[in-house]
């Protein structure tokens, strides 16, 4: 969602948000997911080992998390138990945040950032109180 004068093309908008400028990113269809696995055979290997992940991987956010876990060294066997977007996110969080030596500091900063977003009712806020070390750790964790 963003400030804008016009609405995106109908295939990228949702009638539920008629009064708010936004862009809807639809899930990948069979052909698009096929293009992904053609270019990234390791993703196909994981999806073959975890067929329930195929539906989750249609969401671009989830596909990105899956690719990052694969690039971090997670194998098809390790990922085969995952069947939901929440489980995928939890695996990613455990690998990138919970296992980090600054996990408590990172979690505290993220909590304050979310509280600030809620208080200001804004998705874009200026964070405060980040040490350089925590900032670097958060950005490297993506």
N, CA, C and O atoms as CSV, one atom per row, in Angstrom:
chain,resi,resn,atom,element,x,y,z
A,1,UNK,N,N,0.852,-1.174,0.000
A,1,UNK,CA,C,0.000,0.000,0.000
A,1,UNK,C,C,0.894,1.231,0.000
A,1,UNK,O,O,1.958,1.240,0.618
A,2,UNK,N,N,0.453,2.262,-0.693
A,2,UNK,CA,C,1.284,3.442,-0.830
A,2,UNK,C,C,0.423,4.625,-1.267
A,2,UNK,O,O,-0.710,4.453,-1.716
A,3,UNK,N,N,0.975,5.816,-1.129
A,3,UNK,CA,C,0.282,7.019,-1.581
A,3,UNK,C,C,0.466,7.128,-3.091
A,3,UNK,O,O,1.585,7.027,-3.595
A,4,UNK,N,N,-0.627,7.332,-3.806
A,4,UNK,CA,C,-0.556,7.401,-5.257
A,4,UNK,C,C,-1.814,8.057,-5.796
A,4,UNK,O,O,-2.855,8.075,-5.139
A,5,UNK,N,N,-1.703,8.594,-6.999
A,5,UNK,CA,C,-2.852,9.250,-7.631
A,5,UNK,C,C,-3.775,8.242,-8.315
A,5,UNK,O,O,-4.978,8.480,-8.431
A,6,UNK,N,N,-3.224,7.132,-8.761
A,6,UNK,CA,C,-4.040,6.182,-9.514
A,6,UNK,C,C,-3.942,4.776,-8.978
A,6,UNK,O,O,-3.088,4.474,-8.144
A,7,UNK,N,N,-4.813,3.922,-9.457
A,7,UNK,CA,C,-4.811,2.518,-9.048
A,7,UNK,C,C,-4.010,1.701,-10.042
A,7,UNK,O,O,-3.910,2.070,-11.212
A,8,UNK,N,N,-3.442,0.603,-9.592
A,8,UNK,CA,C,-2.727,-0.274,-10.519
A,8,UNK,C,C,-3.717,-0.986,-11.444
A,8,UNK,O,O,-4.932,-0.876,-11.283
A,9,UNK,N,N,-3.175,-1.707,-12.401
A,9,UNK,CA,C,-4.008,-2.492,-13.310
A,9,UNK,C,C,-4.895,-3.431,-12.498
A,9,UNK,O,O,-4.502,-3.862,-11.413
A,10,UNK,N,N,-6.097,-3.759,-13.008
A,10,UNK,CA,C,-7.045,-4.590,-12.238
A,10,UNK,C,C,-6.462,-5.914,-11.725
A,10,UNK,O,O,-6.818,-6.357,-10.634
A,11,UNK,N,N,-5.582,-6.541,-12.488
A,11,UNK,CA,C,-5.026,-7.818,-12.022
A,11,UNK,C,C,-4.075,-7.647,-10.840
A,11,UNK,O,O,-3.682,-8.628,-10.208
A,12,UNK,N,N,-3.704,-6.398,-10.544
A,12,UNK,CA,C,-2.812,-6.129,-9.417
A,12,UNK,C,C,-3.501,-5.310,-8.327
A,12,UNK,O,O,-2.838,-4.654,-7.524
A,13,UNK,N,N,-4.823,-5.351,-8.304
A,13,UNK,CA,C,-5.549,-4.637,-7.258
A,13,UNK,C,C,-6.631,-5.532,-6.680
A,13,UNK,O,O,-7.029,-6.524,-7.290
A,14,UNK,N,N,-7.096,-5.168,-5.504
A,14,UNK,CA,C,-8.113,-5.934,-4.799
A,14,UNK,C,C,-9.266,-4.992,-4.476
A,14,UNK,O,O,-9.053,-3.925,-3.898
A,15,UNK,N,N,-10.475,-5.376,-4.841
A,15,UNK,CA,C,-11.648,-4.528,-4.606
A,15,UNK,C,C,-11.873,-4.204,-3.132
A,15,UNK,O,O,-12.541,-3.220,-2.813
A,16,UNK,N,N,-11.332,-5.007,-2.241
A,16,UNK,CA,C,-11.496,-4.753,-0.809
A,16,UNK,C,C,-10.760,-3.487,-0.372
A,16,UNK,O,O,-11.017,-2.955,0.708
A,17,UNK,N,N,-9.841,-3.007,-1.217
A,17,UNK,CA,C,-9.050,-1.827,-0.877
A,17,UNK,C,C,-9.295,-0.692,-1.872
A,17,UNK,O,O,-8.354,-0.008,-2.275
A,18,UNK,N,N,-10.545,-0.489,-2.265
A,18,UNK,CA,C,-10.872,0.513,-3.284
A,18,UNK,C,C,-10.409,1.917,-2.921
A,18,UNK,O,O,-10.073,2.700,-3.810
A,19,UNK,N,N,-10.385,2.247,-1.648
A,19,UNK,CA,C,-10.043,3.611,-1.235
A,19,UNK,C,C,-8.568,3.771,-0.876
A,19,UNK,O,O,-8.141,4.847,-0.458
A,20,UNK,N,N,-7.797,2.707,-1.039
A,20,UNK,CA,C,-6.384,2.748,-0.690
A,20,UNK,C,C,-5.571,2.323,-1.905
A,20,UNK,O,O,-5.849,1.289,-2.513
A,21,UNK,N,N,-4.573,3.114,-2.256
A,21,UNK,CA,C,-3.683,2.716,-3.345
A,21,UNK,C,C,-2.854,1.526,-2.882
A,21,UNK,O,O,-2.340,1.515,-1.764
A,22,UNK,N,N,-2.731,0.548,-3.730
A,22,UNK,CA,C,-2.039,-0.677,-3.347
A,22,UNK,C,C,-1.657,-1.466,-4.586
A,22,UNK,O,O,-2.095,-1.166,-5.696
A,23,UNK,N,N,-0.845,-2.463,-4.377
A,23,UNK,CA,C,-0.502,-3.417,-5.427
A,23,UNK,C,C,-0.622,-4.799,-4.818
A,23,UNK,O,O,-0.027,-5.073,-3.776
A,24,UNK,N,N,-1.379,-5.665,-5.450
A,24,UNK,CA,C,-1.516,-7.048,-5.023
A,24,UNK,C,C,-0.577,-7.884,-5.890
A,24,UNK,O,O,-0.621,-7.807,-7.118
A,25,UNK,N,N,0.256,-8.667,-5.257
A,25,UNK,CA,C,1.136,-9.567,-5.993
A,25,UNK,C,C,0.497,-10.949,-5.928
A,25,UNK,O,O,0.510,-11.594,-4.880
A,26,UNK,N,N,-0.062,-11.402,-7.046
A,26,UNK,CA,C,-0.747,-12.705,-7.019
A,26,UNK,C,C,0.240,-13.856,-6.844
A,26,UNK,O,O,1.438,-13.723,-7.094
A,27,UNK,N,N,-0.303,-14.987,-6.409
A,27,UNK,CA,C,0.525,-16.179,-6.275
A,27,UNK,C,C,0.976,-16.640,-7.655
A,27,UNK,O,O,0.317,-16.370,-8.659
A,28,UNK,N,N,2.096,-17.333,-7.690
A,28,UNK,CA,C,2.601,-17.878,-8.938
A,28,UNK,C,C,1.650,-18.955,-9.451
A,28,UNK,O,O,1.141,-19.765,-8.675
A,29,UNK,N,N,1.416,-18.960,-10.744
A,29,UNK,CA,C,0.611,-20.041,-11.324
A,29,UNK,C,C,1.547,-21.201,-11.695
A,29,UNK,O,O,2.758,-21.114,-11.492
A,30,UNK,N,N,0.980,-22.280,-12.238
A,30,UNK,CA,C,1.776,-23.466,-12.558
A,30,UNK,C,C,2.923,-23.143,-13.517
A,30,UNK,O,O,4.046,-23.610,-13.328
A,31,UNK,N,N,2.637,-22.351,-14.534
A,31,UNK,CA,C,3.662,-22.012,-15.520
A,31,UNK,C,C,4.794,-21.200,-14.884
A,31,UNK,O,O,5.969,-21.457,-15.148
A,32,UNK,N,N,4.441,-20.232,-14.055
A,32,UNK,CA,C,5.462,-19.398,-13.409
A,32,UNK,C,C,6.309,-20.208,-12.429
A,32,UNK,O,O,7.530,-20.056,-12.376
A,33,UNK,N,N,5.654,-21.065,-11.660
A,33,UNK,CA,C,6.410,-21.917,-10.738
A,33,UNK,C,C,7.303,-22.870,-11.530
A,33,UNK,O,O,8.416,-23.182,-11.105
A,34,UNK,N,N,6.817,-23.326,-12.671
A,34,UNK,CA,C,7.636,-24.173,-13.553
A,34,UNK,C,C,8.881,-23.448,-14.037
A,34,UNK,O,O,9.952,-24.048,-14.126
A,35,UNK,N,N,8.750,-22.160,-14.351
A,35,UNK,CA,C,9.907,-21.369,-14.773
A,35,UNK,C,C,10.927,-21.257,-13.645
A,35,UNK,O,O,12.135,-21.308,-13.877
A,36,UNK,N,N,10.426,-21.104,-12.427
A,36,UNK,CA,C,11.322,-21.009,-11.269
A,36,UNK,C,C,12.122,-22.291,-11.120
A,36,UNK,O,O,13.347,-22.249,-11.006
A,37,UNK,N,N,11.445,-23.423,-11.119
A,37,UNK,CA,C,12.161,-24.686,-10.891
A,37,UNK,C,C,13.050,-25.058,-12.073
A,37,UNK,O,O,14.036,-25.776,-11.907
A,38,UNK,N,N,12.702,-24.568,-13.279
A,38,UNK,CA,C,13.599,-24.780,-14.424
A,38,UNK,C,C,14.920,-24.048,-14.218
A,38,UNK,O,O,15.985,-24.561,-14.564
A,39,UNK,N,N,14.844,-22.846,-13.654
A,39,UNK,CA,C,16.042,-22.037,-13.422
A,39,UNK,C,C,16.772,-22.431,-12.134
A,39,UNK,O,O,17.983,-22.248,-12.017
A,40,UNK,N,N,16.027,-22.969,-11.177
A,40,UNK,CA,C,16.599,-23.339,-9.879
A,40,UNK,C,C,16.261,-24.794,-9.563
A,40,UNK,O,O,15.360,-25.060,-8.767
A,41,UNK,N,N,16.977,-25.741,-10.180
A,41,UNK,CA,C,16.659,-27.160,-9.964
A,41,UNK,C,C,16.678,-27.582,-8.500
A,41,UNK,O,O,15.967,-28.513,-8.123
A,42,UNK,N,N,17.476,-26.919,-7.670
A,42,UNK,CA,C,17.514,-27.285,-6.261
A,42,UNK,C,C,16.157,-27.028,-5.603
A,42,UNK,O,O,15.778,-27.740,-4.673
A,43,UNK,N,N,15.426,-26.022,-6.075
A,43,UNK,CA,C,14.078,-25.767,-5.563
A,43,UNK,C,C,13.170,-26.941,-5.936
A,43,UNK,O,O,12.349,-27.375,-5.128
A,44,UNK,N,N,13.321,-27.451,-7.160
A,44,UNK,CA,C,12.531,-28.615,-7.584
A,44,UNK,C,C,12.829,-29.815,-6.700
A,44,UNK,O,O,11.918,-30.557,-6.333
A,45,UNK,N,N,14.098,-30.013,-6.355
A,45,UNK,CA,C,14.485,-31.117,-5.493
A,45,UNK,C,C,13.788,-31.010,-4.137
A,45,UNK,O,O,13.285,-31.999,-3.604
A,46,UNK,N,N,13.767,-29.791,-3.587
A,46,UNK,CA,C,13.105,-29.578,-2.289
A,46,UNK,C,C,11.605,-29.804,-2.421
A,46,UNK,O,O,10.999,-30.444,-1.561
A,47,UNK,N,N,10.998,-29.288,-3.486
A,47,UNK,CA,C,9.548,-29.443,-3.664
A,47,UNK,C,C,9.169,-30.895,-3.914
A,47,UNK,O,O,8.072,-31.314,-3.545
A,48,UNK,N,N,10.046,-31.663,-4.527
A,48,UNK,CA,C,9.789,-33.099,-4.699
A,48,UNK,C,C,9.843,-33.814,-3.346
A,48,UNK,O,O,9.065,-34.734,-3.092
A,49,UNK,N,N,10.762,-33.386,-2.486
A,49,UNK,CA,C,10.899,-34.005,-1.158
A,49,UNK,C,C,9.794,-33.541,-0.212
A,49,UNK,O,O,9.430,-34.251,0.726
A,50,UNK,N,N,9.267,-32.351,-0.463
A,50,UNK,CA,C,8.225,-31.769,0.402
A,50,UNK,C,C,7.091,-31.247,-0.478
A,50,UNK,O,O,6.952,-30.035,-0.645
A,51,UNK,N,N,6.278,-32.140,-1.042
A,51,UNK,CA,C,5.245,-31.715,-1.989
A,51,UNK,C,C,4.235,-30.716,-1.414
A,51,UNK,O,O,3.646,-29.932,-2.159
A,52,UNK,N,N,4.034,-30.743,-0.086
A,52,UNK,CA,C,3.099,-29.781,0.513
A,52,UNK,C,C,3.660,-28.363,0.469
A,52,UNK,O,O,2.909,-27.394,0.586
A,53,UNK,N,N,4.967,-28.235,0.302
A,53,UNK,CA,C,5.595,-26.920,0.200
A,53,UNK,C,C,5.307,-26.242,-1.139
A,53,UNK,O,O,5.479,-25.031,-1.278
A,54,UNK,N,N,4.872,-27.024,-2.117
A,54,UNK,CA,C,4.599,-26.475,-3.457
A,54,UNK,C,C,3.557,-25.353,-3.385
A,54,UNK,O,O,3.718,-24.321,-4.035
A,55,UNK,N,N,2.507,-25.546,-2.611
A,55,UNK,CA,C,1.492,-24.493,-2.469
A,55,UNK,C,C,2.058,-23.277,-1.746
A,55,UNK,O,O,1.733,-22.144,-2.098
A,56,UNK,N,N,2.892,-23.497,-0.750
A,56,UNK,CA,C,3.506,-22.405,0.003
A,56,UNK,C,C,4.444,-21.605,-0.896
A,56,UNK,O,O,4.487,-20.378,-0.810
A,57,UNK,N,N,5.192,-22.290,-1.757
A,57,UNK,CA,C,6.180,-21.645,-2.621
A,57,UNK,C,C,5.543,-20.800,-3.720
A,57,UNK,O,O,6.250,-20.057,-4.400
A,58,UNK,N,N,4.256,-20.891,-3.909
A,58,UNK,CA,C,3.574,-20.043,-4.905
A,58,UNK,C,C,3.542,-18.579,-4.460
A,58,UNK,O,O,3.405,-17.673,-5.282
A,59,UNK,N,N,3.668,-18.363,-3.157
A,59,UNK,CA,C,3.737,-17.013,-2.609
A,59,UNK,C,C,5.182,-16.539,-2.756
A,59,UNK,O,O,6.101,-17.217,-2.296
A,60,UNK,N,N,5.398,-15.378,-3.392
A,60,UNK,CA,C,6.759,-14.917,-3.655
A,60,UNK,C,C,7.570,-14.702,-2.377
A,60,UNK,O,O,8.771,-14.968,-2.357
A,61,UNK,N,N,6.923,-14.221,-1.308
A,61,UNK,CA,C,7.611,-14.036,-0.036
A,61,UNK,C,C,8.117,-15.385,0.479
A,61,UNK,O,O,9.263,-15.503,0.913
A,62,UNK,N,N,7.256,-16.391,0.426
A,62,UNK,CA,C,7.637,-17.722,0.893
A,62,UNK,C,C,8.710,-18.341,0.006
A,62,UNK,O,O,9.634,-18.985,0.504
A,63,UNK,N,N,8.592,-18.150,-1.294
A,63,UNK,CA,C,9.599,-18.673,-2.216
A,63,UNK,C,C,10.960,-18.047,-1.918
A,63,UNK,O,O,11.985,-18.727,-1.961
A,64,UNK,N,N,10.965,-16.755,-1.617
A,64,UNK,CA,C,12.213,-16.074,-1.269
A,64,UNK,C,C,12.818,-16.682,-0.001
A,64,UNK,O,O,14.019,-16.948,0.045
A,65,UNK,N,N,11.989,-16.905,1.032
A,65,UNK,CA,C,12.488,-17.523,2.267
A,65,UNK,C,C,13.042,-18.921,1.996
A,65,UNK,O,O,14.092,-19.296,2.518
A,66,UNK,N,N,12.323,-19.682,1.174
A,66,UNK,CA,C,12.772,-21.033,0.841
A,66,UNK,C,C,14.130,-20.996,0.145
A,66,UNK,O,O,15.023,-21.777,0.475
A,67,UNK,N,N,14.282,-20.093,-0.810
A,67,UNK,CA,C,15.563,-19.979,-1.526
A,67,UNK,C,C,16.690,-19.557,-0.589
A,67,UNK,O,O,17.820,-20.027,-0.730
A,68,UNK,N,N,16.396,-18.681,0.359
A,68,UNK,CA,C,17.421,-18.255,1.312
A,68,UNK,C,C,17.829,-19.412,2.222
A,68,UNK,O,O,19.010,-19.571,2.532
A,69,UNK,N,N,16.866,-20.212,2.647
A,69,UNK,CA,C,17.198,-21.376,3.476
A,69,UNK,C,C,18.046,-22.373,2.690
A,69,UNK,O,O,19.000,-22.946,3.218
A,70,UNK,N,N,17.690,-22.569,1.434
A,70,UNK,CA,C,18.469,-23.471,0.584
A,70,UNK,C,C,19.889,-22.930,0.424
A,70,UNK,O,O,20.858,-23.684,0.517
A,71,UNK,N,N,20.009,-21.632,0.184
A,71,UNK,CA,C,21.348,-21.047,0.010
A,71,UNK,C,C,22.143,-21.065,1.314
A,71,UNK,O,O,23.373,-21.014,1.290
A,72,UNK,N,N,21.453,-21.137,2.450
A,72,UNK,CA,C,22.123,-21.252,3.749
A,72,UNK,C,C,22.567,-22.687,4.029
A,72,UNK,O,O,23.217,-22.956,5.039
A,73,UNK,N,N,22.212,-23.606,3.129
A,73,UNK,CA,C,22.664,-24.985,3.290
A,73,UNK,C,C,21.618,-25.972,3.743
A,73,UNK,O,O,21.928,-27.147,3.937
A,74,UNK,N,N,20.370,-25.526,3.921
A,74,UNK,CA,C,19.322,-26.473,4.311
A,74,UNK,C,C,19.082,-27.450,3.154
A,74,UNK,O,O,18.987,-27.048,1.995
A,75,UNK,N,N,18.987,-28.712,3.487
A,75,UNK,CA,C,18.788,-29.750,2.470
A,75,UNK,C,C,17.303,-30.033,2.269
A,75,UNK,O,O,16.454,-29.604,3.051
A,76,UNK,N,N,17.019,-30.762,1.206
A,76,UNK,CA,C,15.645,-31.177,0.933
A,76,UNK,C,C,15.095,-31.985,2.092
A,76,UNK,O,O,13.923,-31.846,2.442
A,77,UNK,N,N,15.922,-32.825,2.692
A,77,UNK,CA,C,15.484,-33.647,3.828
A,77,UNK,C,C,15.121,-32.748,5.010
A,77,UNK,O,O,14.098,-32.962,5.660
A,78,UNK,N,N,15.955,-31.745,5.289
A,78,UNK,CA,C,15.681,-30.846,6.412
A,78,UNK,C,C,14.404,-30.037,6.180
A,78,UNK,O,O,13.666,-29.757,7.124
A,79,UNK,N,N,14.149,-29.667,4.946
A,79,UNK,CA,C,12.992,-28.832,4.628
A,79,UNK,C,C,11.728,-29.650,4.369
A,79,UNK,O,O,10.638,-29.086,4.265
A,80,UNK,N,N,11.861,-30.956,4.264
A,80,UNK,CA,C,10.710,-31.794,3.883
A,80,UNK,C,C,9.602,-31.819,4.931
A,80,UNK,O,O,8.463,-32.148,4.600
A,81,UNK,N,N,9.896,-31.487,6.165
A,81,UNK,CA,C,8.868,-31.493,7.215
A,81,UNK,C,C,8.012,-30.229,7.197
A,81,UNK,O,O,6.989,-30.169,7.880
A,82,UNK,N,N,8.412,-29.229,6.432
A,82,UNK,CA,C,7.695,-27.951,6.397
A,82,UNK,C,C,6.533,-28.046,5.417
A,82,UNK,O,O,6.692,-28.508,4.287
A,83,UNK,N,N,5.349,-27.595,5.874
A,83,UNK,CA,C,4.184,-27.649,4.987
A,83,UNK,C,C,3.361,-26.364,4.993
A,83,UNK,O,O,2.394,-26.251,4.240
A,84,UNK,N,N,3.730,-25.388,5.836
A,84,UNK,CA,C,2.964,-24.143,5.896
A,84,UNK,C,C,3.908,-22.942,5.824
A,84,UNK,O,O,5.110,-23.057,6.064
A,85,UNK,N,N,3.331,-21.793,5.489
A,85,UNK,CA,C,4.109,-20.571,5.451
A,85,UNK,C,C,4.647,-20.246,6.849
A,85,UNK,O,O,5.781,-19.786,6.984
A,86,UNK,N,N,3.851,-20.478,7.872
A,86,UNK,CA,C,4.287,-20.203,9.249
A,86,UNK,C,C,5.491,-21.069,9.623
A,86,UNK,O,O,6.439,-20.574,10.232
A,87,UNK,N,N,5.464,-22.343,9.268
A,87,UNK,CA,C,6.599,-23.229,9.561
A,87,UNK,C,C,7.847,-22.789,8.804
A,87,UNK,O,O,8.956,-22.851,9.336
A,88,UNK,N,N,7.666,-22.348,7.576
A,88,UNK,CA,C,8.791,-21.866,6.779
A,88,UNK,C,C,9.397,-20.626,7.425
A,88,UNK,O,O,10.617,-20.509,7.540
A,89,UNK,N,N,8.536,-19.702,7.847
A,89,UNK,CA,C,9.017,-18.492,8.501
A,89,UNK,C,C,9.710,-18.820,9.818
A,89,UNK,O,O,10.750,-18.240,10.129
A,90,UNK,N,N,9.147,-19.744,10.595
A,90,UNK,CA,C,9.764,-20.140,11.865
A,90,UNK,C,C,11.150,-20.743,11.640
A,90,UNK,O,O,12.078,-20.476,12.403
A,91,UNK,N,N,11.286,-21.546,10.606
A,91,UNK,CA,C,12.603,-22.136,10.279
A,91,UNK,C,C,13.593,-21.031,9.923
A,91,UNK,O,O,14.740,-21.038,10.372
A,92,UNK,N,N,13.132,-20.087,9.113
A,92,UNK,CA,C,13.981,-18.962,8.705
A,92,UNK,C,C,14.375,-18.125,9.924
A,92,UNK,O,O,15.542,-17.766,10.080
A,93,UNK,N,N,13.406,-17.815,10.783
A,93,UNK,CA,C,13.654,-17.025,11.986
A,93,UNK,C,C,14.670,-17.740,12.892
A,93,UNK,O,O,15.602,-17.120,13.405
A,94,UNK,N,N,14.477,-19.032,13.076
A,94,UNK,CA,C,15.391,-19.800,13.921
A,94,UNK,C,C,16.807,-19.765,13.361
A,94,UNK,O,O,17.776,-19.665,14.114
A,95,UNK,N,N,16.922,-19.846,12.058
A,95,UNK,CA,C,18.244,-19.885,11.429
A,95,UNK,C,C,18.911,-18.517,11.415
A,95,UNK,O,O,20.114,-18.412,11.655
A,96,UNK,N,N,18.137,-17.459,11.134
A,96,UNK,CA,C,18.726,-16.136,10.947
A,96,UNK,C,C,18.711,-15.259,12.202
A,96,UNK,O,O,19.563,-14.382,12.343
A,97,UNK,N,N,17.767,-15.477,13.108
A,97,UNK,CA,C,17.663,-14.615,14.293
A,97,UNK,C,C,18.004,-15.401,15.563
A,97,UNK,O,O,18.944,-15.047,16.276
A,98,UNK,N,N,17.254,-16.453,15.845
A,98,UNK,CA,C,17.442,-17.194,17.102
A,98,UNK,C,C,18.844,-17.757,17.268
A,98,UNK,O,O,19.323,-17.890,18.394
A,99,UNK,N,N,19.507,-18.087,16.174
A,99,UNK,CA,C,20.841,-18.676,16.288
A,99,UNK,C,C,21.943,-17.615,16.346
A,99,UNK,O,O,23.113,-17.950,16.528
A,100,UNK,N,N,21.581,-16.352,16.194
A,100,UNK,CA,C,22.565,-15.266,16.184
A,100,UNK,C,C,22.975,-14.897,17.605
A,100,UNK,O,O,22.155,-14.944,18.522
A,101,UNK,N,N,24.224,-14.537,17.787
A,101,UNK,CA,C,24.706,-14.173,19.130
A,101,UNK,C,C,24.018,-12.923,19.676
A,101,UNK,O,O,23.980,-12.730,20.891
A,102,UNK,N,N,23.474,-12.073,18.808
A,102,UNK,CA,C,22.770,-10.861,19.238
A,102,UNK,C,C,21.248,-11.028,19.190
A,102,UNK,O,O,20.519,-10.046,19.052
A,103,UNK,N,N,20.773,-12.264,19.302
A,103,UNK,CA,C,19.341,-12.540,19.144
A,103,UNK,C,C,18.462,-11.717,20.081
A,103,UNK,O,O,17.419,-11.216,19.661
A,104,UNK,N,N,18.861,-11.570,21.334
A,104,UNK,CA,C,18.036,-10.810,22.283
A,104,UNK,C,C,17.956,-9.344,21.882
A,104,UNK,O,O,16.881,-8.744,21.914
A,105,UNK,N,N,19.088,-8.772,21.506
A,105,UNK,CA,C,19.108,-7.375,21.079
A,105,UNK,C,C,18.307,-7.178,19.794
A,105,UNK,O,O,17.555,-6.212,19.659
A,106,UNK,N,N,18.479,-8.113,18.846
A,106,UNK,CA,C,17.770,-8.025,17.572
A,106,UNK,C,C,16.259,-8.131,17.789
A,106,UNK,O,O,15.486,-7.365,17.212
A,107,UNK,N,N,15.848,-9.079,18.619
A,107,UNK,CA,C,14.427,-9.265,18.901
A,107,UNK,C,C,13.854,-8.037,19.594
A,107,UNK,O,O,12.740,-7.616,19.281
A,108,UNK,N,N,14.596,-7.458,20.528
A,108,UNK,CA,C,14.139,-6.251,21.220
A,108,UNK,C,C,13.961,-5.078,20.272
A,108,UNK,O,O,12.975,-4.348,20.359
A,109,UNK,N,N,14.902,-4.899,19.377
A,109,UNK,CA,C,14.819,-3.807,18.401
A,109,UNK,C,C,13.620,-4.017,17.476
A,109,UNK,O,O,12.880,-3.075,17.193
A,110,UNK,N,N,13.428,-5.246,17.006
A,110,UNK,CA,C,12.298,-5.529,16.119
A,110,UNK,C,C,10.969,-5.318,16.844
A,110,UNK,O,O,10.019,-4.799,16.257
A,111,UNK,N,N,10.898,-5.714,18.109
A,111,UNK,CA,C,9.672,-5.511,18.893
A,111,UNK,C,C,9.366,-4.018,19.021
A,111,UNK,O,O,8.228,-3.591,18.827
A,112,UNK,N,N,10.389,-3.231,19.349
A,112,UNK,CA,C,10.177,-1.773,19.468
A,112,UNK,C,C,9.778,-1.156,18.131
A,112,UNK,O,O,8.953,-0.244,18.085
A,113,UNK,N,N,10.359,-1.651,17.057
A,113,UNK,CA,C,10.025,-1.141,15.725
A,113,UNK,C,C,8.563,-1.420,15.382
A,113,UNK,O,O,7.871,-0.548,14.855
A,114,UNK,N,N,8.096,-2.616,15.676
A,114,UNK,CA,C,6.701,-2.975,15.412
A,114,UNK,C,C,5.759,-2.155,16.290
A,114,UNK,O,O,4.723,-1.679,15.825
A,115,UNK,N,N,6.124,-1.994,17.559
A,115,UNK,CA,C,5.298,-1.166,18.453
A,115,UNK,C,C,5.216,0.270,17.942
A,115,UNK,O,O,4.160,0.897,18.016
A,116,UNK,N,N,6.311,0.784,17.433
A,116,UNK,CA,C,6.351,2.130,16.876
A,116,UNK,C,C,5.445,2.223,15.641
A,116,UNK,O,O,4.748,3.222,15.459
A,117,UNK,N,N,5.452,1.202,14.806
A,117,UNK,CA,C,4.595,1.173,13.620
A,117,UNK,C,C,3.120,1.168,14.029
A,117,UNK,O,O,2.297,1.858,13.426
A,118,UNK,N,N,2.799,0.390,15.052
A,118,UNK,CA,C,1.417,0.326,15.533
A,118,UNK,C,C,1.006,1.666,16.144
A,118,UNK,O,O,-0.071,2.181,15.841
A,119,UNK,N,N,1.848,2.226,16.992
A,119,UNK,CA,C,1.540,3.512,17.633
A,119,UNK,C,C,1.334,4.625,16.611
A,119,UNK,O,O,0.425,5.444,16.750
A,120,UNK,N,N,2.184,4.649,15.582
A,120,UNK,CA,C,2.111,5.708,14.573
A,120,UNK,C,C,1.178,5.355,13.417
A,120,UNK,O,O,0.937,6.172,12.528
A,121,UNK,N,N,0.656,4.128,13.439
A,121,UNK,CA,C,-0.193,3.615,12.365
A,121,UNK,C,C,0.455,3.879,11.012
A,121,UNK,O,O,-0.155,4.459,10.114
A,122,UNK,N,N,1.704,3.441,10.888
A,122,UNK,CA,C,2.472,3.643,9.667
A,122,UNK,C,C,3.384,2.446,9.433
A,122,UNK,O,O,3.891,1.842,10.378
A,123,UNK,N,N,3.581,2.119,8.185
A,123,UNK,CA,C,4.484,1.027,7.848
A,123,UNK,C,C,5.923,1.509,7.755
A,123,UNK,O,O,6.861,0.718,7.851
A,124,UNK,N,N,6.089,2.809,7.569
A,124,UNK,CA,C,7.430,3.376,7.473
A,124,UNK,C,C,7.666,4.281,8.672
A,124,UNK,O,O,7.021,5.319,8.819
A,125,UNK,N,N,8.586,3.880,9.515
A,125,UNK,CA,C,8.915,4.648,10.714
A,125,UNK,C,C,10.432,4.782,10.795
A,125,UNK,O,O,11.172,4.018,10.175
A,126,UNK,N,N,10.873,5.749,11.558
A,126,UNK,CA,C,12.307,5.947,11.768
A,126,UNK,C,C,12.691,5.250,13.070
A,126,UNK,O,O,12.284,5.674,14.152
A,127,UNK,N,N,13.473,4.182,12.959
A,127,UNK,CA,C,13.851,3.458,14.179
A,127,UNK,C,C,14.814,4.278,15.017
A,127,UNK,O,O,15.555,5.115,14.502
A,128,UNK,N,N,14.791,4.023,16.311
A,128,UNK,CA,C,15.728,4.706,17.200
A,128,UNK,C,C,16.401,3.695,18.111
A,128,UNK,O,O,15.865,2.614,18.357
A,129,UNK,N,N,17.566,4.046,18.606
A,129,UNK,CA,C,18.238,3.202,19.577
A,129,UNK,C,C,18.892,1.954,19.019
A,129,UNK,O,O,19.099,0.994,19.763
A,130,UNK,N,N,19.222,1.932,17.745
A,130,UNK,CA,C,19.894,0.778,17.158
A,130,UNK,C,C,21.397,0.979,17.269
A,130,UNK,O,O,21.914,2.003,16.823
A,131,UNK,N,N,22.088,0.049,17.838
A,131,UNK,CA,C,23.545,0.111,17.791
A,131,UNK,C,C,23.972,-0.321,16.388
A,131,UNK,O,O,23.234,-1.021,15.696
A,132,UNK,N,N,25.141,0.092,15.985
A,132,UNK,CA,C,25.658,-0.266,14.658
A,132,UNK,C,C,25.753,-1.785,14.520
A,132,UNK,O,O,25.450,-2.340,13.464
A,133,UNK,N,N,26.172,-2.444,15.584
A,133,UNK,CA,C,26.336,-3.896,15.563
A,133,UNK,C,C,24.995,-4.607,15.355
A,133,UNK,O,O,24.909,-5.550,14.568
A,134,UNK,N,N,23.949,-4.157,16.061
A,134,UNK,CA,C,22.622,-4.765,15.914
A,134,UNK,C,C,22.050,-4.448,14.534
A,134,UNK,O,O,21.454,-5.311,13.890
A,135,UNK,N,N,22.233,-3.225,14.091
A,135,UNK,CA,C,21.757,-2.829,12.758
A,135,UNK,C,C,22.393,-3.708,11.683
A,135,UNK,O,O,21.699,-4.216,10.803
A,136,UNK,N,N,23.693,-3.884,11.754
A,136,UNK,CA,C,24.385,-4.746,10.791
A,136,UNK,C,C,23.871,-6.187,10.861
A,136,UNK,O,O,23.684,-6.837,9.832
A,137,UNK,N,N,23.649,-6.674,12.071
A,137,UNK,CA,C,23.153,-8.047,12.247
A,137,UNK,C,C,21.755,-8.202,11.652
A,137,UNK,O,O,21.467,-9.204,10.998
A,138,UNK,N,N,20.879,-7.208,11.878
A,138,UNK,CA,C,19.517,-7.286,11.322
A,138,UNK,C,C,19.529,-7.244,9.806
A,138,UNK,O,O,18.825,-8.012,9.150
A,139,UNK,N,N,20.323,-6.351,9.254
A,139,UNK,CA,C,20.369,-6.262,7.791
A,139,UNK,C,C,20.992,-7.510,7.176
A,139,UNK,O,O,20.581,-7.933,6.096
A,140,UNK,N,N,21.962,-8.096,7.836
A,140,UNK,CA,C,22.559,-9.323,7.288
A,140,UNK,C,C,21.589,-10.491,7.426
A,140,UNK,O,O,21.652,-11.438,6.641
A,141,UNK,N,N,20.695,-10.441,8.408
A,141,UNK,CA,C,19.690,-11.500,8.570
A,141,UNK,C,C,18.539,-11.334,7.589
A,141,UNK,O,O,17.749,-12.255,7.378
A,142,UNK,N,N,18.455,-10.161,6.998
A,142,UNK,CA,C,17.394,-9.809,6.055
A,142,UNK,C,C,16.034,-9.883,6.698
A,142,UNK,O,O,15.026,-9.616,6.043
